[in-house]
Amino acid sequence: MNIFLDILIDRLEKKGIQFRAIPGYIRSIALIIADYPRLNLREVDGKLQLLGWNDFELDDHTFQLVVAIIEDREFAALTDKPAYWFQRICQLEQHHIEGQKSG
């Protein structure tokens, strides 16, 4: 699994994003980047606000993690997929994380 995804999930949960919302958040960022590849962090955050992600400010570290994950071949083909594709991958990652904590 992707170590960046491990870190991102943990980081977003600490920022207050519920685990079940994380796939949608990542997908929203992926779609924004796919549609507007030249946007900077503040512009992407502004687009997220317009999509309803008002409670979470995108910071540089989180943004860089998302970009790294999206650029990973595992996610590159998923920008045109529905949110449940992202949810499936994040659930697999969460299962992986929980297995590491208990093992």
C-alpha positions as CSV (number, residue, x, y, z in Angstrom):
1,M,0.0,0.0,0.0
2,N,1.0,3.6,-0.4
3,I,2.7,5.1,2.6
4,F,1.6,8.6,1.5
5,L,-2.0,7.4,1.8
6,D,-1.4,6.1,5.3
7,I,-0.1,9.5,6.3
8,L,-2.8,11.4,4.5
9,I,-5.6,9.4,6.1
10,D,-4.1,9.9,9.5
11,R,-3.6,13.6,8.9
12,L,-7.1,14.2,7.6
13,E,-8.7,12.3,10.6
14,K,-6.6,14.5,13.0
15,K,-8.0,17.6,11.1
16,G,-11.5,16.4,11.9
17,I,-12.5,14.8,8.6
18,Q,-14.4,11.6,9.3
19,F,-13.0,8.5,7.7
20,R,-16.0,7.9,5.6
21,A,-15.7,11.5,4.1
22,I,-12.0,11.2,3.2
23,P,-12.5,9.4,-0.2
24,G,-14.8,12.2,-1.3
25,Y,-12.4,14.9,-0.2
26,I,-9.5,13.2,-2.0
27,R,-11.7,12.8,-5.1
28,S,-12.7,16.4,-5.0
29,I,-9.1,17.5,-5.0
30,A,-8.3,15.1,-7.7
31,L,-11.1,16.4,-9.9
32,I,-10.1,20.0,-9.3
33,I,-6.4,19.3,-10.2
34,A,-7.5,17.3,-13.3
35,D,-9.7,20.2,-14.5
36,Y,-7.3,23.0,-13.4
37,P,-3.8,21.7,-13.3
38,R,-2.1,25.1,-12.8
39,L,-4.0,26.1,-9.7
40,N,-2.1,26.9,-6.6
41,L,-2.9,25.7,-3.0
42,R,-5.2,28.7,-2.2
43,E,-7.1,28.4,-5.5
44,V,-7.7,24.7,-5.0
45,D,-8.8,25.4,-1.4
46,G,-11.2,28.0,-2.8
47,K,-12.7,25.5,-5.2
48,L,-13.1,23.0,-2.4
49,Q,-15.0,25.6,-0.4
50,L,-17.3,26.1,-3.4
51,L,-17.9,22.3,-3.4
52,G,-19.0,22.4,0.2
53,W,-15.7,21.5,2.0
54,N,-16.1,24.6,4.2
55,D,-15.0,23.1,7.5
56,F,-11.5,22.1,6.4
57,E,-8.7,24.4,5.2
58,L,-6.3,22.7,2.9
59,D,-2.7,23.2,4.0
60,D,0.4,22.8,2.0
61,H,1.5,19.5,3.5
62,T,-1.9,17.9,3.0
63,F,-2.0,19.3,-0.5
64,Q,1.4,17.8,-1.4
65,L,0.4,14.4,0.0
66,V,-2.8,14.4,-2.1
67,V,-0.8,15.4,-5.2
68,A,1.7,12.6,-4.6
69,I,-1.1,10.1,-4.2
70,I,-2.9,11.3,-7.3
71,E,0.3,11.1,-9.3
72,D,0.8,7.5,-8.1
73,R,-0.2,5.0,-10.8
74,E,-2.7,3.5,-8.3
75,F,-4.8,6.7,-8.5
76,A,-4.0,8.2,-11.8
77,A,-6.8,6.4,-13.6
78,L,-9.4,7.1,-10.9
79,T,-10.1,10.8,-11.5
80,D,-13.0,9.9,-13.8
81,K,-14.4,7.2,-11.4
82,P,-17.2,7.7,-8.9
83,A,-16.4,8.3,-5.2
84,Y,-16.9,4.7,-4.3
85,W,-13.6,3.8,-6.1
86,F,-11.8,6.1,-3.8
87,Q,-13.7,4.8,-0.9
88,R,-12.7,1.2,-1.7
89,I,-9.0,2.1,-1.9
90,C,-9.2,4.2,1.3
91,Q,-11.0,1.3,3.1
92,L,-8.3,-1.1,2.0
93,E,-5.7,1.3,3.3
94,Q,-7.6,1.8,6.6
95,H,-7.7,-2.0,7.0
96,H,-4.0,-2.1,6.4
97,I,-3.3,0.6,9.0
98,E,-5.5,-1.1,11.6
99,G,-3.7,-4.4,10.9
100,Q,-0.4,-2.7,11.6
101,K,-1.6,-1.2,14.9
102,S,-2.9,-4.5,16.2
103,G,-0.1,-6.6,14.9
